[in-house]
Amino acid sequence: MQKLIAIVNVIAWAGFWAFGYLAISARAGNAGQMVTAAILAALGGAVGLLAYLRLVRDAERSGYARPANRARMRDEDIPKEVV
């Protein structure tokens, strides 16, 4: 499953960069092409980001990568009711 997610990640980021370039390089008079390319670039970026985060989470869970440093609050550090 991780290989499939990795392939989706690569394809999504490739779509993000390709359609992002098309959106930026489109002529001002061709607004339809610009908007369509921008929407496809945004979708590619969103899918790529979600796939990347899924891969990172799976890598941390499997032990392949170290978990991120996370601070934990002690009970005495938690603020009491604020008046």
DRENTOR-727321 format. One record per residue: y, z, x of N, C-alpha, C in turn; residue in three letters. Coordinates in steps of 0.2 Angstrom, whole numbers, plus 2048, in hexadecimal, padded with zeros to 3 digits. Last residue first. Layout:
BEGIN
YZXYZXYZXALA ...
***
This chain:
BEGIN
8A68B27D08AA8B47CB8B18B07CAVAL 8968AC7D489D8AB7D68A18AD7D0VAL 8888B57D988C8B27D38938B27D5GLU 8848B27EA8838B57E48888B27DFLYS 87E8A57F58848A97F28828AC7EBPRO 8718A88008738A47F98788A87F6ILE 86D8AF80B8728AA80C8758A7805ASP 8628B78078698BA80886F8B5809GLU 8588AD80685B8B08008618B4801ASP 85C89F8108598A580F85C8A8809ARG 85A88D80F85E89380E85A89980DMET 85588281C85388681685888C815ARG 85887282185A87982285887C81BALA 84E866828851868822852870823ARG 84B85883184D85F83285086182BASN 83E84D82B84584F82D84685682DALA 82D84D83383284E82D83984F82FPRO 82884083E82A84783D82E848836ARG 81C83483982383683B82483D839ALA 80F83583581083083A81783183DTYR 80C83E82B80C84183180E83C837GLY 80C83A81E80683882180683C828SER 81983D81A81484081780D84081BARG 82183582282283C82381C83F820GLU 81D82881D81C82A82481C831825ALA 82182980F81A82981181982A818ASP 82F82A81282C82F80E82482F810ARG 83181D81783382381B82F829818VAL 82D81580D82A81481382B81B817LEU 83781880383081980282C819808ARG 84281380A84281B80983B81C807LEU 83F80680A84080981083F81180FTYR 8408037FC83A80280083A806806ALA 84D8067F984880A7F68418097FALEU 8537FC80185580380384F807800LEU 84E7F07FB84D7F180284E7F9804GLY 8547F17EF84D7F17EF84B7F37F7VAL 8627F07F285F7F67EF8577F77EFALA 8627E47F98647EA7FC8617F07F9GLY 85F7DB7EE85B7DC7F485C7E27F8GLY 8697DE7E58627E07E385E7E07E9LEU 8747D97ED8747E07EB86D7E27E9ALA 8707CC7ED8717D07F38717D77F2ALA 8717C87E086B7C87E386B7CC7EALEU 87F7CA7DE87A7CE7DA8737CE7DEILE 8847C17E78867C87E88817CC7E4ALA 87F7B57E287D7B77E887E7BE7E9ALA 8877B57D587F7B57D587D7B77DCTHR 8947B57DA8927BA7D688A7BB7D6VAL 8947A87E18967AE7E48937B47E1MET 89179F7D788D7A07DC88E7A67E0GLN 89C7A17CF8967A27CC8917A37D2GLY 8A879D7D68A77A47D589F7A67D2ALA 8AD7937DF8A67937DD8A479A7DBASN 8B97947E58B97917DF8B27917DCGLY 8B779A7F28BA79E7EC8BA79B7E6ALA 8A67977F88AD7957F78B07997F1ARG 89C7A380189D79E7FB8A579D7FAALA 8997AC80A89C7A680D89D7A1807SER 8957B780389B7B880789E7B1809ILE 88A7B37FD88F7B67F98967B67FDALA 8827AF8088847AA80388A7AD7FFLEU 8807BC80E8847B78128867B180DTYR 8797C280487F7C58068837C0809GLY 86D7BA8048727BA7FE8787BD800PHE 8697BF8118697B880F86E7B780AALA 8687CD81086C7CA81586E7C2814TRP 85F7CF8058667D280586B7CE80APHE 8547C88098587C580485F7C8803GLY 8507D08148527C98158567C680FALA 84E7DC80C8537DC8118557D5813TRP 8427D78058497D980184F7D9806ALA 8397D580F83C7CF80B8427D1807ILE 8377E281483A7DC81983D7D6814VAL 8327E88098397EB80D83C7E5811ASN 8277E280682C7E28018337E4805VAL 8207E68128217DF8118277DE80CILE 81F7F38108237F18158247EA815ALA 8177F480481E7F68048227F480AILE 80B7EF80A80F7EB8048167ED804LEU 8087F981380A7F281580D7EE810LYS 80680380A80C80480E80D7FD811GLN 7FA800804800800800806800804MET 
***
